[in-house]
Amino acid sequence: MLPREGQAPDRTLPLSRIGLLLPYHQHVAAEAVVRGLNRLLGEVAEGAEPFVRFYPEEEIRRDPAKANTGLFHLRGRPGAPFALVCPGGGFQYVATLHEGLPVAEAIARFGYHAFVLRYRAGQGGAAATADLAAALAWIFRHAGALGVSRQSYSLWGFSAGARMAAAAATHGTARFGGEDLPRPAALILAYTGHSETGSAEPATFAVVGSEDGISPPEIMQRRIDALRRSGTEAVLRVFPGVGHGFGLGEGTSAAGWAEEAVRFWDRARQSQKESR
Protein backbone atom coordinates (compact mmCIF):
# COMPACT_ATOMS: atom_id res chain seq x y z
CA MET A 1 0.00 0.00 0.00
CA LEU A 2 2.97 2.35 0.39
CA PRO A 3 3.39 4.74 -2.54
CA ARG A 4 6.79 3.67 -3.85
CA GLU A 5 7.95 0.24 -4.93
CA GLY A 6 10.10 -1.43 -2.27
CA GLN A 7 9.57 1.42 0.19
CA ALA A 8 10.41 0.40 3.74
CA PRO A 9 7.78 1.46 6.28
CA ASP A 10 8.71 4.23 8.71
CA ARG A 11 7.06 3.00 11.89
CA THR A 12 7.62 6.36 13.59
CA LEU A 13 5.58 8.32 11.01
CA PRO A 14 2.03 9.01 12.26
CA LEU A 15 -0.86 8.74 9.82
CA SER A 16 -1.53 12.43 10.37
CA ARG A 17 1.66 13.09 8.37
CA ILE A 18 1.17 10.45 5.67
CA GLY A 19 1.03 13.23 3.11
CA LEU A 20 4.83 13.53 3.40
CA LEU A 21 5.05 10.35 1.32
CA LEU A 22 2.94 11.88 -1.49
CA PRO A 23 4.82 14.88 -2.94
CA TYR A 24 2.39 15.41 -5.85
CA HIS A 25 -0.65 15.51 -3.56
CA GLN A 26 -2.36 17.99 -1.27
CA HIS A 27 -5.12 17.92 1.34
CA VAL A 28 -4.27 14.37 2.44
CA ALA A 29 -6.80 13.70 5.22
CA ALA A 30 -5.70 11.15 7.80
CA GLU A 31 -9.35 10.46 8.67
CA ALA A 32 -10.07 9.39 5.09
CA VAL A 33 -6.95 7.22 5.01
CA VAL A 34 -8.05 5.49 8.23
CA ARG A 35 -11.57 4.85 6.88
CA GLY A 36 -10.13 3.17 3.81
CA LEU A 37 -7.73 1.06 5.85
CA ASN A 38 -10.45 0.08 8.33
CA ARG A 39 -12.74 -1.01 5.49
CA LEU A 40 -9.92 -3.16 4.13
CA LEU A 41 -9.33 -4.66 7.59
CA GLY A 42 -13.04 -5.44 7.74
CA GLU A 43 -12.76 -7.39 4.48
CA VAL A 44 -9.92 -9.41 5.99
CA ALA A 45 -11.91 -10.08 9.17
CA GLU A 46 -14.72 -11.50 7.03
CA GLY A 47 -12.33 -13.90 5.33
CA ALA A 48 -12.03 -12.05 2.03
CA GLU A 49 -8.78 -11.83 0.10
CA PRO A 50 -7.99 -8.09 0.21
CA PHE A 51 -5.31 -8.02 -2.51
CA VAL A 52 -5.20 -10.22 -5.60
CA ARG A 53 -2.62 -10.43 -8.39
CA PHE A 54 -4.03 -10.47 -11.89
CA TYR A 55 -0.88 -11.49 -13.77
CA PRO A 56 -0.20 -15.25 -13.85
CA GLU A 57 2.94 -16.54 -12.15
CA GLU A 58 4.70 -17.40 -15.39
CA GLU A 59 4.27 -13.82 -16.63
CA ILE A 60 5.64 -12.44 -13.37
CA ARG A 61 8.67 -14.72 -13.72
CA ARG A 62 9.28 -13.28 -17.17
CA ASP A 63 8.83 -9.72 -15.92
CA PRO A 64 9.46 -9.38 -12.15
CA ALA A 65 8.33 -5.73 -12.28
CA LYS A 66 4.77 -7.08 -12.39
CA ALA A 67 5.15 -8.90 -9.06
CA ASN A 68 3.50 -6.17 -6.96
CA THR A 69 0.74 -5.25 -9.38
CA GLY A 70 -2.72 -6.22 -8.23
CA LEU A 71 -6.14 -5.16 -7.02
CA PHE A 72 -7.55 -4.24 -3.65
CA HIS A 73 -11.22 -5.25 -3.52
CA LEU A 74 -13.79 -3.59 -1.28
CA ARG A 75 -16.94 -5.64 -1.74
CA GLY A 76 -20.42 -4.34 -2.45
CA ARG A 77 -23.77 -6.09 -2.78
CA PRO A 78 -23.67 -9.50 -4.47
CA GLY A 79 -24.15 -8.99 -8.19
CA ALA A 80 -23.67 -5.20 -8.07
CA PRO A 81 -21.62 -3.37 -10.72
CA PHE A 82 -18.04 -2.43 -10.00
CA ALA A 83 -15.81 0.62 -10.13
CA LEU A 84 -12.10 0.40 -10.91
CA VAL A 85 -10.09 3.18 -9.25
CA CYS A 86 -6.70 4.27 -10.66
CA PRO A 87 -4.79 6.47 -8.18
CA GLY A 88 -2.24 9.01 -9.38
CA GLY A 89 1.37 9.74 -8.55
CA GLY A 90 2.91 11.07 -11.74
CA PHE A 91 3.71 7.49 -12.81
CA GLN A 92 6.43 7.63 -10.12
CA TYR A 93 4.37 6.22 -7.25
CA VAL A 94 0.81 5.03 -6.60
CA ALA A 95 -1.29 7.04 -4.13
CA THR A 96 -3.32 4.06 -2.88
CA LEU A 97 -3.64 5.49 0.63
CA HIS A 98 -5.04 8.84 -0.54
CA GLU A 99 -6.80 8.38 -3.89
CA GLY A 100 -7.32 4.62 -3.78
CA LEU A 101 -8.75 3.03 -0.66
CA PRO A 102 -10.55 6.16 0.67
CA VAL A 103 -12.28 6.65 -2.69
CA ALA A 104 -13.12 2.95 -2.95
CA GLU A 105 -14.60 3.07 0.56
CA ALA A 106 -16.81 6.01 -0.46
CA ILE A 107 -18.01 4.08 -3.53
CA ALA A 108 -18.59 0.83 -1.60
CA ARG A 109 -20.85 2.67 0.84
CA PHE A 110 -23.39 2.83 -2.01
CA GLY A 111 -23.33 -0.96 -2.36
CA TYR A 112 -21.06 -1.05 -5.41
CA HIS A 113 -17.92 -3.13 -5.62
CA ALA A 114 -14.75 -1.04 -5.76
CA PHE A 115 -11.34 -2.20 -6.96
CA VAL A 116 -8.16 -0.17 -6.50
CA LEU A 117 -5.41 -0.76 -9.04
CA ARG A 118 -1.80 -1.10 -7.95
CA TYR A 119 0.06 -0.64 -11.24
CA ARG A 120 3.73 -0.49 -12.18
CA ALA A 121 5.25 2.87 -11.29
CA GLY A 122 8.42 4.32 -12.74
CA GLN A 123 7.80 2.88 -16.21
CA GLY A 124 5.56 5.55 -17.69
CA GLY A 125 2.00 5.56 -18.88
CA ALA A 126 2.21 2.69 -21.38
CA ALA A 127 3.11 0.07 -18.76
CA ALA A 128 0.58 1.46 -16.26
CA THR A 129 -2.25 1.45 -18.82
CA ALA A 130 -1.34 -2.10 -19.85
CA ASP A 131 -1.78 -3.04 -16.19
CA LEU A 132 -5.19 -1.37 -16.21
CA ALA A 133 -6.20 -3.38 -19.30
CA ALA A 134 -4.98 -6.63 -17.71
CA ALA A 135 -6.80 -5.85 -14.46
CA LEU A 136 -10.12 -5.22 -16.24
CA ALA A 137 -9.77 -8.47 -18.18
CA TRP A 138 -9.13 -10.34 -14.93
CA ILE A 139 -12.23 -8.83 -13.27
CA PHE A 140 -14.40 -9.76 -16.27
CA ARG A 141 -13.05 -13.32 -16.32
CA HIS A 142 -13.62 -13.80 -12.58
CA ALA A 143 -16.83 -11.78 -12.21
CA GLY A 144 -18.85 -14.79 -11.04
CA ALA A 145 -16.46 -15.74 -8.27
CA LEU A 146 -16.07 -12.09 -7.26
CA GLY A 147 -19.82 -11.55 -7.11
CA VAL A 148 -19.73 -8.57 -9.45
CA SER A 149 -21.77 -7.64 -12.49
CA ARG A 150 -19.97 -7.10 -15.80
CA GLN A 151 -22.62 -4.58 -16.83
CA SER A 152 -22.25 -0.78 -16.62
CA TYR A 153 -19.00 -0.54 -14.71
CA SER A 154 -17.18 2.74 -14.12
CA LEU A 155 -13.55 3.83 -14.39
CA TRP A 156 -12.18 6.35 -11.90
CA GLY A 157 -8.82 8.04 -12.39
CA PHE A 158 -6.76 10.64 -10.59
CA SER A 159 -4.05 12.70 -12.32
CA ALA A 160 -1.77 10.09 -13.95
CA GLY A 161 -4.43 7.47 -13.19
CA ALA A 162 -6.99 9.64 -14.99
CA ARG A 163 -4.80 9.63 -18.09
CA MET A 164 -4.82 5.84 -17.97
CA ALA A 165 -8.58 5.60 -17.45
CA ALA A 166 -9.36 8.14 -20.18
CA ALA A 167 -7.06 6.42 -22.69
CA ALA A 168 -8.64 3.02 -21.98
CA ALA A 169 -12.14 4.49 -22.35
CA THR A 170 -11.27 6.28 -25.60
CA HIS A 171 -9.40 3.48 -27.37
CA GLY A 172 -10.64 0.33 -25.63
CA THR A 173 -8.50 -2.00 -23.55
CA ALA A 174 -7.47 -4.16 -26.52
CA ARG A 175 -5.34 -1.22 -27.68
CA PHE A 176 -3.22 -1.70 -24.56
CA GLY A 177 -2.74 -5.45 -24.76
CA GLY A 178 -5.94 -6.44 -22.95
CA GLU A 179 -9.09 -8.14 -24.16
CA ASP A 180 -11.78 -6.47 -26.26
CA LEU A 181 -14.14 -5.47 -23.44
CA PRO A 182 -17.19 -3.20 -23.26
CA ARG A 183 -16.47 0.46 -22.57
CA PRO A 184 -17.42 1.80 -19.12
CA ALA A 185 -20.83 3.34 -18.52
CA ALA A 186 -19.16 6.29 -16.81
CA LEU A 187 -15.71 7.82 -16.64
CA ILE A 188 -14.80 9.76 -13.48
CA LEU A 189 -11.71 11.95 -13.96
CA ALA A 190 -9.91 14.02 -11.35
CA TYR A 191 -7.40 16.75 -12.24
CA THR A 192 -5.81 15.58 -15.46
CA GLY A 193 -4.40 17.38 -18.47
CA HIS A 194 -5.44 14.53 -20.77
CA SER A 195 -7.22 16.18 -23.69
CA GLU A 196 -7.71 13.42 -26.29
CA THR A 197 -11.26 12.34 -27.13
CA GLY A 198 -12.71 9.68 -29.40
CA SER A 199 -15.92 9.06 -31.28
CA ALA A 200 -17.65 6.93 -28.61
CA GLU A 201 -16.78 8.37 -25.23
CA PRO A 202 -18.64 7.32 -22.06
CA ALA A 203 -20.51 9.80 -19.92
CA THR A 204 -17.82 11.78 -18.10
CA PHE A 205 -17.74 13.48 -14.70
CA ALA A 206 -14.61 15.54 -14.04
CA VAL A 207 -13.29 17.51 -11.07
CA VAL A 208 -10.40 19.94 -10.59
CA GLY A 209 -9.30 22.67 -8.19
CA SER A 210 -9.27 26.30 -9.25
CA GLU A 211 -5.64 26.61 -8.11
CA ASP A 212 -4.35 23.51 -9.90
CA GLY A 213 -1.10 24.50 -11.61
CA ILE A 214 -0.45 20.99 -12.95
CA SER A 215 -3.82 20.36 -14.60
CA PRO A 216 -5.42 23.80 -14.91
CA PRO A 217 -9.22 23.96 -15.09
CA GLU A 218 -9.03 25.52 -18.55
CA ILE A 219 -7.47 22.37 -19.99
CA MET A 220 -10.14 20.15 -18.47
CA GLN A 221 -12.87 22.53 -19.62
CA ARG A 222 -11.70 22.20 -23.24
CA ARG A 223 -12.03 18.42 -23.07
CA ILE A 224 -15.47 18.65 -21.48
CA ASP A 225 -16.59 21.11 -24.17
CA ALA A 226 -15.36 18.73 -26.89
CA LEU A 227 -17.31 15.87 -25.33
CA ARG A 228 -20.47 17.94 -25.14
CA ARG A 229 -20.14 18.95 -28.80
CA SER A 230 -19.99 15.27 -29.72
CA GLY A 231 -23.19 14.57 -27.80
CA THR A 232 -21.57 12.94 -24.75
CA GLU A 233 -22.95 13.81 -21.35
CA ALA A 234 -20.14 15.60 -19.53
CA VAL A 235 -19.89 17.53 -16.27
CA LEU A 236 -16.98 19.53 -14.83
CA ARG A 237 -16.81 20.72 -11.24
CA VAL A 238 -14.19 23.37 -10.38
CA PHE A 239 -13.57 23.81 -6.66
CA PRO A 240 -12.43 27.22 -5.39
CA GLY A 241 -9.16 27.51 -3.51
CA VAL A 242 -8.09 23.90 -4.12
CA GLY A 243 -4.85 22.72 -5.75
CA HIS A 244 -3.72 19.50 -7.37
CA GLY A 245 -4.09 16.04 -5.87
CA PHE A 246 -6.89 16.63 -3.35
CA GLY A 247 -8.39 13.12 -3.37
CA LEU A 248 -11.78 13.19 -1.69
CA GLY A 249 -11.17 16.83 -0.82
CA GLU A 250 -12.23 16.54 2.79
CA GLY A 251 -11.87 19.85 4.61
CA THR A 252 -11.97 21.78 1.31
CA SER A 253 -14.61 23.12 -1.05
CA ALA A 254 -14.32 19.80 -2.95
CA ALA A 255 -15.75 17.74 -0.09
CA GLY A 256 -18.60 15.47 -1.19
CA TRP A 257 -17.71 15.32 -4.87
CA ALA A 258 -17.31 11.52 -4.89
CA GLU A 259 -20.91 11.04 -3.78
CA GLU A 260 -22.07 13.28 -6.63
CA ALA A 261 -19.92 11.24 -9.01
CA VAL A 262 -21.56 7.99 -7.86
CA ARG A 263 -24.98 9.50 -8.52
CA PHE A 264 -23.76 10.55 -11.99
CA TRP A 265 -22.70 6.92 -12.60
CA ASP A 266 -26.16 5.79 -11.44
CA ARG A 267 -27.79 7.98 -14.08
CA ALA A 268 -25.35 6.83 -16.77
CA ARG A 269 -26.13 3.20 -15.92
CA GLN A 270 -29.84 3.87 -16.25
CA SER A 271 -29.37 5.63 -19.60
CA GLN A 272 -27.31 2.72 -20.84
CA LYS A 273 -30.05 0.26 -19.86
CA GLU A 274 -32.71 2.32 -21.61
CA SER A 275 -30.68 2.53 -24.83
CA ARG A 276 -30.30 -1.25 -25.14
ABEGO torsion letter per residue (X at the ends): XBABBGBBBBAABBAAAAAAABAABBGBBAAAAAAAAAAAAAAAAAGBBABBBABBAAAAAABAAAAABEBBBBBBBBGBBBBBBBBBGGGABBBAAAABAAAAAAAAAAGBBBBBBBBBBGAEAAAAAAAAAAAAAAAAAAAAAAGBBABGBBBBBBEAAAAAAAAAAAAEAAAAGBBBBBBBABBBBBGBABABBBABBBBBBBBBBAABAABBAAAAAAAAAAAAAAGBBBBBBBBBGBBBGAEAGBGBAABGAAAAAAAAAAAAAAAAAAAX
